[in-house]
Amino acid sequence: MFRIAVAIALFLCAAPSTYAQTARDTWAQVTKTIVVQPGLDVSCWKDAGRSQITEGPMTMTAVGDGTYEAIIGLQRGQKYNYLFFANAGFPAPGGLMDFNEYYDVVPTSGFIRASTNGVTVNDTVSAYYGSVGLTFDARRILSVPTTIPPGDTLWVFNNFGETPGIVSSFSAFPEGETKIRLVWGDPYGFWGQNGEAFKAADVLAGGQFLIYRSLSESGPFRLIAALDGKENTFVDDSGTTGLAMAETYYYVIRCRDAYEGTNLATDSFPTLSSDSSNVVHATTSGPLIGFFVVQAADWHVIERTRGRVFLSPPEAPPWGRKYEARMVRVYLPPGDLRKNAFIDSGSSNMEKRKRGREE
């Protein structure tokens, strides 16, 4: 008696190709590998004992549209855990470091899109995120359905690192009398908030930082810049965006990964909420609309979470679908900055003030 393997097509993209879910050229320059381990007792990793299916990292094949694939024969009715790795090489593209390896830092819950026909997403139960092994490591899990005919194919569409998180820090300060400079730290994944390997590689290489501005934490906010993922600073200049002295401005920054296309773009017409409960990890691939408002905005609440807020489509309630972002506020004073400046960074619970001479 023997079991016939099912061909598993594991893609590094966000959705089937018919939805034009390609990746940007910068991300396509990064080599990707995959490791697969049978069962859920031992979490997969690069050493051979923890990647028995691939026998160490297996190099994925470039499809040609910025996405990558690996076709592996697996057994029906069996479970496997797997991860991806991104290798920057030399010279490293985007904001990655030369020769550095980046981890597929995934959550411990949520589903991964799959398909039995390679065209439409019709399976949201076979592939998912979960905890594996005695140390409960976060991994991708594939439970191969018994209903798939022997020799047939199951397509699994993976987003490296899942939905991008938020920048690690976000600060703002006046620069001259008509400019505000924004500075932020690189985003990380769902575990390992320290070290180059844990950074969101598909944001730094081919992704973007989206910056919004408002005169109130409740909005409406306007998109003022979409910057390359290798950037970590931006100057908002009154000459181009209409800043005015003696005003307090609120900025929101959000990460977008390297995957393109419009399908599953649930972040259109976003709203903002400071409620952080029940976050669902979803694909963030489509462009954001330039305006949105804030639901139940309270700067004191936002400040306590180091500026952490959540974008949410208006058709979803505040506890529904969300995308993380970070907010900061800054006062642009009139006249001499040495006399009067107020900075309030969402990346810190501290307020820094300098008071000018009293009139």
C-alpha positions as CSV (number, residue, x, y, z in Angstrom):
1,M,0.0,0.0,0.0
2,F,1.3,3.4,-0.8
3,R,0.1,7.0,-0.9
4,I,0.3,9.1,-4.1
5,A,1.6,12.6,-3.5
6,V,-0.2,15.8,-4.3
7,A,1.7,18.6,-6.1
8,I,1.7,21.6,-3.9
9,A,2.4,24.9,-5.7
10,L,3.6,27.4,-3.1
11,F,3.7,30.9,-4.4
12,L,5.2,34.0,-2.9
13,C,2.5,36.4,-4.0
14,A,-0.7,37.7,-2.5
15,A,-3.3,36.1,-4.8
16,P,-3.8,34.2,-8.1
17,S,-2.2,35.6,-11.2
18,T,-5.5,36.3,-12.8
19,Y,-5.9,39.1,-10.3
20,A,-2.7,40.8,-11.4
21,Q,-1.2,40.3,-8.0
22,T,2.4,40.8,-9.1
23,A,5.3,42.2,-7.1
24,R,7.5,45.2,-7.8
25,D,10.8,44.9,-9.5
26,T,12.8,45.7,-6.4
27,W,11.3,42.8,-4.5
28,A,11.9,40.6,-7.5
29,Q,15.7,41.1,-7.2
30,V,15.7,39.4,-3.8
31,T,16.3,35.6,-3.8
32,K,13.7,33.5,-1.9
33,T,14.1,30.1,-0.3
34,I,11.6,27.8,1.4
35,V,11.9,25.2,4.1
36,V,9.2,22.5,4.8
37,Q,9.0,20.1,7.8
38,P,6.5,17.3,8.1
39,G,4.1,17.4,11.1
40,L,3.7,19.9,13.8
41,D,5.9,18.5,16.5
42,V,9.1,20.2,15.2
43,S,9.1,23.7,13.8
44,C,10.8,24.1,10.5
45,W,14.1,26.0,10.1
46,K,17.1,26.0,7.8
47,D,19.0,23.0,9.2
48,A,18.3,19.6,7.6
49,G,16.8,18.1,10.8
50,R,14.1,20.7,10.7
51,S,13.5,20.8,7.0
52,Q,13.2,17.1,6.1
53,I,11.0,17.7,3.0
54,T,13.2,20.3,1.3
55,E,16.4,19.0,3.0
56,G,17.5,22.5,3.9
57,P,16.5,25.7,2.2
58,M,15.1,25.2,-1.3
59,T,15.6,28.0,-3.8
60,M,12.3,29.2,-5.3
61,T,11.7,29.7,-9.0
62,A,11.0,33.2,-10.3
63,V,7.7,33.3,-12.2
64,G,8.7,36.4,-14.1
65,D,6.2,38.9,-12.7
66,G,8.1,39.5,-9.4
67,T,6.6,36.5,-7.7
68,Y,8.2,33.1,-6.9
69,E,7.0,29.5,-6.8
70,A,8.0,26.2,-5.4
71,I,6.3,22.9,-6.4
72,I,6.6,20.2,-3.8
73,G,5.1,16.7,-3.7
74,L,3.3,16.1,-0.4
75,Q,0.9,13.5,1.0
76,R,-2.8,13.8,1.2
77,G,-4.2,14.0,4.7
78,Q,-0.9,15.1,6.2
79,K,0.2,18.3,7.9
80,Y,3.3,20.3,7.3
81,N,4.8,23.5,8.6
82,Y,6.9,25.8,6.4
83,L,8.6,29.2,6.2
84,F,10.3,31.4,3.6
85,F,13.6,33.3,3.7
86,A,14.7,36.3,1.7
87,N,18.4,36.8,0.7
88,A,19.4,40.3,-0.1
89,G,22.7,39.4,-1.9
90,F,25.0,42.1,-3.2
91,P,24.4,44.8,-3.9
92,A,21.2,44.6,-1.8
93,P,18.2,46.2,-3.4
94,G,16.1,48.9,-1.7
95,G,16.6,49.4,2.0
96,L,18.0,45.9,2.6
97,M,21.6,45.2,3.9
98,D,24.2,43.6,1.7
99,F,24.3,39.8,2.0
100,N,21.7,39.8,4.8
101,E,19.1,37.1,5.2
102,Y,15.5,38.1,6.2
103,Y,13.0,35.9,8.0
104,D,9.4,35.3,7.1
105,V,8.1,36.7,10.4
106,V,4.5,35.5,10.5
107,P,1.6,35.7,13.0
108,T,0.2,32.7,15.0
109,S,-3.3,33.0,13.6
110,G,-5.1,33.7,10.4
111,F,-5.6,31.9,7.1
112,I,-3.5,31.7,3.9
113,R,-5.3,31.8,0.6
114,A,-5.3,28.6,-1.5
115,S,-6.9,27.3,-4.6
116,T,-7.8,24.0,-6.2
117,N,-7.9,25.4,-9.7
118,G,-5.1,28.0,-9.6
119,V,-7.5,30.7,-10.7
120,T,-9.8,31.6,-7.8
121,V,-9.3,31.5,-4.1
122,N,-11.7,28.7,-3.1
123,D,-9.9,27.2,-0.1
124,T,-9.3,29.2,3.2
125,V,-8.9,26.2,5.5
126,S,-6.0,24.1,4.2
127,A,-3.3,26.7,4.8
128,Y,-3.1,28.9,7.9
129,Y,-0.8,30.3,10.6
130,G,-0.3,28.6,13.9
131,S,2.0,27.6,16.7
132,V,4.3,24.6,16.2
133,G,6.6,22.5,18.4
134,L,7.3,22.6,22.1
135,T,8.3,26.2,22.0
136,F,5.1,27.2,20.1
137,D,7.0,28.8,17.2
138,A,4.9,30.8,14.7
139,R,4.8,29.0,11.4
140,R,2.8,28.6,8.2
141,I,0.9,25.3,8.3
142,L,-0.5,23.3,5.4
143,S,-3.0,20.5,5.9
144,V,-3.2,18.7,2.6
145,P,-6.9,17.9,1.9
146,T,-7.9,14.3,1.4
147,T,-10.4,15.4,-1.2
148,I,-7.8,16.3,-3.7
149,P,-7.4,13.6,-6.4
150,P,-3.9,11.9,-6.4
151,G,-1.5,13.7,-8.6
152,D,-3.6,16.9,-8.7
153,T,-2.4,20.3,-7.5
154,L,-3.2,22.6,-4.7
155,W,-2.1,26.2,-5.2
156,V,-1.2,28.2,-2.0
157,F,-0.6,31.9,-2.2
158,N,1.7,33.4,0.4
159,N,2.5,37.0,1.3
160,F,6.1,37.2,2.8
161,G,5.8,38.1,6.4
162,E,2.0,38.5,6.0
163,T,0.5,42.0,6.3
164,P,3.1,44.6,7.0
165,G,3.3,45.9,10.6
166,I,4.0,49.5,11.6
167,V,7.2,51.5,11.7
168,S,9.1,51.0,14.9
169,S,9.2,54.7,15.7
170,F,7.7,57.9,14.3
171,S,8.8,61.5,15.2
172,A,8.1,65.0,13.8
173,F,9.7,68.4,14.4
174,P,9.7,71.8,12.7
175,E,12.5,72.5,10.3
176,G,12.7,76.2,9.6
177,E,9.5,78.3,9.6
178,T,7.6,76.6,6.9
179,K,8.7,72.9,7.0
180,I,8.1,69.8,9.2
181,R,10.5,66.9,9.1
182,L,9.2,63.4,9.7
183,V,11.5,60.6,10.8
184,W,10.7,56.9,11.3
185,G,12.3,53.5,12.1
186,D,12.1,50.4,9.9
187,P,9.1,48.1,10.4
188,Y,9.4,44.7,11.9
189,G,7.4,41.5,11.6
190,F,5.2,39.7,14.2
191,W,8.1,38.4,16.3
192,G,11.7,39.6,16.8
193,Q,11.5,43.3,17.2
194,N,15.3,43.7,17.2
195,G,17.8,42.8,14.6
196,E,18.1,43.2,10.8
197,A,16.8,39.7,9.9
198,F,13.4,40.4,11.5
199,K,12.6,43.6,9.5
200,A,9.8,43.6,7.0
201,A,11.9,42.9,3.9
202,D,9.1,43.2,1.4
203,V,8.5,46.8,2.6
204,L,12.1,47.9,2.6
205,A,12.6,46.3,-0.9
206,G,9.8,47.4,-3.2
207,G,7.3,48.5,-0.6
208,Q,6.2,52.0,0.3
209,F,5.5,54.3,3.2
210,L,2.2,56.2,2.9
211,I,2.1,59.5,4.8
212,Y,-1.2,61.3,5.6
213,R,-1.8,64.7,7.3
214,S,-4.6,66.4,9.1
215,L,-5.3,69.3,11.5
216,S,-7.1,67.0,13.9
217,E,-6.6,63.5,15.2
218,S,-10.1,62.8,14.0
219,G,-9.4,63.8,10.4
220,P,-10.1,64.1,7.7
221,F,-6.6,63.0,6.6
222,R,-5.1,63.6,3.2
223,L,-2.4,61.5,1.5
224,I,0.6,63.8,1.0
225,A,3.4,61.3,0.1
226,A,4.0,57.7,-1.1
227,L,7.7,57.1,-0.5
228,D,10.0,54.2,-1.5
229,G,10.5,51.6,1.2
230,K,14.2,52.5,1.5
231,E,13.4,56.0,2.9
232,N,13.2,56.9,6.6
233,T,12.6,60.6,6.5
234,F,10.4,63.1,4.7
235,V,10.1,66.9,4.8
236,D,6.6,68.4,4.6
237,D,7.1,71.8,2.9
238,S,4.4,74.5,3.0
239,G,5.5,75.5,-0.5
240,T,4.0,72.3,-1.9
241,T,1.5,71.1,0.7
242,G,0.2,74.3,2.3
243,L,1.5,74.2,5.8
244,A,0.6,77.2,8.0
245,M,2.5,78.6,11.0
246,A,0.8,78.4,14.5
247,E,-1.0,75.2,13.6
248,T,-0.8,71.7,15.1
249,Y,-0.6,68.9,12.5
250,Y,-1.3,65.2,12.8
251,Y,0.6,62.8,10.6
252,V,-0.1,59.1,10.0
253,I,2.4,56.7,8.4
254,R,1.5,53.3,7.1
255,C,3.5,50.5,5.4
256,R,2.6,48.9,2.1
257,D,4.4,45.8,0.9
258,A,5.8,45.1,-2.5
259,Y,2.8,43.2,-3.9
260,E,0.8,45.1,-6.5
261,G,-2.7,44.7,-8.0
262,T,-6.2,45.7,-6.9
263,N,-7.8,42.4,-5.9
264,L,-8.5,42.0,-2.2
265,A,-7.7,45.7,-1.7
266,T,-9.8,46.0,1.4
267,D,-8.0,49.1,2.4
268,S,-9.8,51.4,0.0
269,F,-11.6,54.4,1.6
270,P,-10.0,53.7,4.9
271,T,-11.0,55.1,8.3
272,L,-8.9,55.2,11.4
273,S,-9.5,53.8,14.8
274,S,-7.4,53.6,18.0
275,D,-9.2,50.4,19.0
276,S,-6.7,47.5,18.8
277,S,-8.9,44.5,19.5
278,N,-9.4,41.6,17.2
279,V,-7.0,42.6,14.4
280,V,-7.4,40.5,11.3
281,H,-4.3,39.9,9.2
282,A,-5.3,40.5,5.6
283,T,-3.5,41.3,2.4
284,T,-2.5,45.0,1.9
285,S,-1.9,45.4,-1.7
286,G,-4.2,48.0,-3.2
287,P,-3.6,51.8,-3.2
288,L,-5.2,53.8,-0.4
289,I,-7.6,56.6,-1.1
290,G,-6.2,60.0,-0.2
291,F,-8.8,60.9,2.4
292,F,-10.1,59.2,5.5
293,V,-11.5,60.0,8.9
294,V,-10.9,58.8,12.4
295,Q,-13.4,56.8,14.4
296,A,-13.6,57.5,18.2
297,A,-10.3,59.4,18.0
298,D,-8.7,60.4,21.3
299,W,-5.1,61.7,21.3
300,H,-4.6,60.6,25.0
301,V,-5.5,57.0,24.0
302,I,-3.4,57.1,20.9
303,E,-0.4,58.6,22.8
304,R,-0.5,55.8,25.4
305,T,-0.1,53.2,22.6
306,R,2.9,55.1,21.2
307,G,0.8,56.5,18.3
308,R,-0.5,53.1,17.3
309,V,-3.8,53.4,15.3
310,F,-5.7,51.2,12.8
311,L,-7.0,51.9,9.4
312,S,-10.4,50.4,8.7
313,P,-12.7,50.5,5.7
314,P,-16.0,52.5,6.4
315,E,-18.2,49.5,5.7
316,A,-16.5,47.6,8.5
317,P,-17.2,48.6,12.1
318,P,-14.3,49.7,14.3
319,W,-13.8,46.1,15.6
320,G,-13.7,44.7,12.0
321,R,-10.9,44.6,9.4
322,K,-7.9,46.8,10.3
323,Y,-4.5,47.8,9.1
324,E,-1.9,49.1,11.5
325,A,-0.4,52.6,11.2
326,R,1.3,55.1,13.5
327,M,0.4,58.7,14.3
328,V,2.4,61.7,15.5
329,R,1.5,65.4,16.1
330,V,3.6,68.5,15.9
331,Y,3.1,72.2,16.3
332,L,4.6,74.5,13.7
333,P,5.3,77.7,15.6
334,P,5.3,81.3,14.2
335,G,8.5,83.2,14.0
336,D,11.8,82.1,15.6
337,L,11.9,78.4,16.4
338,R,14.4,79.0,19.1
339,K,11.7,80.9,21.1
340,N,8.7,78.6,20.6
341,A,8.5,75.0,19.5
342,F,6.3,72.1,20.5
343,I,7.0,68.5,19.5
344,D,4.8,65.5,20.4
345,S,5.9,62.2,19.0
346,G,3.6,59.3,18.8
347,S,6.6,57.1,19.2
348,S,7.0,58.2,22.8
349,N,4.8,59.0,25.7
350,M,6.9,62.0,26.5
351,E,6.2,65.6,25.4
352,K,9.1,67.9,24.6
353,R,8.5,71.6,24.9
354,K,10.5,74.8,24.6
355,R,8.8,77.9,25.7
356,G,9.7,81.3,24.3
357,R,9.9,84.6,26.2
358,E,6.6,85.8,27.6
359,E,5.2,88.8,25.8
